[in-house]
Amino acid sequence: MHQTLDLRLLEPIQMEVTLEVAARGVCSLSFEELAELQRKLPRSWPPALTPQLLKHADPQTLASLLAVNRALTDCEMDANQLASWSVASAPRHLGREAAAMVVDRYRSNGAWGVPVHITPHRSTHSVASTISLGYGIRGPAIGCGGGRGAERDALLTAACLLDEPACEGVLLVCSGWSPEFAVTPEGVPLNDSQCQAVALALVRTNTHAGCGSLTIGPPRLDRVPASAESHGAPSLVEQLASWRSDRFTWQASAGSLAIRLKLDSPTVHCREGEPR
Amino acid sequence: MTNDSAIWITGVGAVTPLGASFGEISEALLSGTSAIREVTGFDASQHPCRIGGQIGQVECPPELCHDQTFAERSPMEQAALWSSARALTDAGLWQNRRSLRIGLLLGLGTEWMHRWNRDWERGGTLLHDPTVEHVPMAERVRDELGLSGPAIALAAACASGNHAFAQALRWLRRGWVDVCLAGAADMSIDGRSMATFGNLRALSRKNDQPATALRPFDRDRDGMVIGEGGAVFVLERAPDARRRRARPLGELAGVGCTSDAHHLVIPAAEPVQAAEALRQALATAQVNPDDVDYVNAHATGTPVGDVCEARMLQTVFGSHCDRLPVSASKSMTGHLLGAAAAVEALACLTAIRYGAIPPTLNLDHPDPRCQLDHVAHQARECRVRVAVSNSFGFGGHNTSLVLKQVAA
């Protein structure tokens, strides 16, 4: 028989964690720019990211890869030295247009009309897996959330991944469409939209040499801004994609925890010939 | 000897093709019952695979009997709610849940595809017109249960559940929550999912012999069979559980997670990273390979995967592999995909609690490339103090879990 839990016996162990944002990359791409990116992959991308691999990739995967590339450029990090890193990605409604196409094909052609690449390329884990594969990352590569508020899931996950002593850093990638677009039954978009992605390179050391910080812990007295919480509010990715001021602060609550992301300088590094 | 940093499992809730309670599922696992049948609920006559481990209807848990909307929720959400509510009751925490910081970590690899498919089947427009945004499932489950901790969903294909365990360990050790619910749910026996995996040639085509179709490690295996369900566990720091005299089902001693960085579908031929995940899990759990008493293998019954896993086990365990019992409970439940790791953790707890190892069904002719100490056909009595559960997934996800018996 269980005893009733006496709350007075629970130790109030509350630990705040602060991580350094060593680098960041942001992109916002139109349908045309995505098509061009898929047709002609940047030469600066790792050789493992082949046209064959990315032929069926979701647009959010392509945008995420571009954001990662920019983050690595930002901190002059060697893309071949990421084996001990991990990935946490938070796509938002990944593969919705592909899912529309699949239900249409299933209805008209039956089981044999369903393409085989839908699961490997359009599942919540797919972005993280592709980044891991492309950059030779051997740590965990996890998809987080998948819908509204997914960035909170990814930020919590990233902080936990960095608890592992063997993990040198985490590539945190959030992506989504702004605005979400309607599609025809064949999966064709009916309104214009931008595919946006942000990549943050998070490291454990807090040297203040990076471009920001991530803090997770018990809530403080200052209130969480409603803009990060309410339905229909701009996501973290949307806010970062349109960030033009000197400093960026994003706060959100995750149950009994509070998350605060601070970034300095909105400068975005692009390689020559890349879409901005 | 007490271990104050230990994390105990003090409750479990589950719904699987073999039953909807720990006792019922354990009994079916130990008696070698196959849940694989011809699928119903949609016309699968033109599908390459027409069999699966189906649940049918997930019942509303008694804790949520006031919920008039339960029947309208998606099957995946029903499985998550059933498992979570039952786990809290099993741990003796249902009445106290609102006064504790209880976190929720769910492995939900296919939440959004399921939501869109279900909405579309019911004539909805969510898939084509997303102006109405839905609240994520983990948040809805947390709110329905009245929990106050963080609630998140993780996806790493068929390894999703073990990532939930890994993160729960960190939340508890960091002091972010008092109690954590961790597990996974997946209900992928539907037309589109079956078609995708069938067309990938990942599924068995032995449609005429459902109960013998899924044949992990067997020479004549030809692919997996999808199952559905979920399992959620209550995790607490051992000192807290001891103080309230909670009954430990086991200790969540370690989790190891790596990536192959090799291919989006096929596991690396040299299972270096899978071995690394297992070594990490053993090191975290402070367990020597020779101390492991049982391995619940990932073993999906695919030609490539089973051989890779056998090689990995031989590499890590060396000569101990000759006398280390290995079995694949998927042969009874089917492959629960995103929920597989959670349900297989339950199979390990079964072995620990009952001192018997669930068998691998249909292992008539072990593949010579998979030489292991197989527990074939029938359960084997054996004291299990340390159990390992492997779960791997599309995208190169490798995870291993170490569970320990808690000394009385």
Interface residues (C-beta under 8 A of the other chain):
Chain A: H2 Q3 T4 L5 D6 L7 L9 L10 E11 P12 I13 Q14 M15 V17 A48 L53 A83 V87 H93 L94 G95 R96 A99 A100 V102 V103 Y106 G110 A111 W112 G113 V114 P115 V116 I118 T119 P120 H121 R122 S123 T124 H125 S126 A128 S129 T130 S132 L133 Y135 G136 I137 R138 G139 P140 A141 I142 G143 C144 G145 G146 G147 R148 G149 A150 R152 D153 L156 T157 C160 D163 A166 E180 F181 A182 V183 T184 P185 H231 G232 A254 G255 S256 L257
Chain B: A44 Q46 H47 P48 A91 G92 L93 Q95 N96 S99 L100 R101 G103 L108 G109 T110 E111 W112 M113 W116 N117 W120 L127 H128 D129 P130 T131 E133 H134 V135 P136 A138 E139 R142 L147 S148 G149 P150 A151 I152 A153 L154 A155 A156 A157 S160 H163 A166 Q167 R170 W171 R173 R174 G175 W176 V177 D178 G191 R192 M194 A195 T196 F197 G198 N199 L200 P239 D240 R243 R244 R245 A246 R247 C257 T258 S259 D260 A261 H262 H263 L264 V265 Q273 E276 Q280 G393 F394 G395 G396 H397
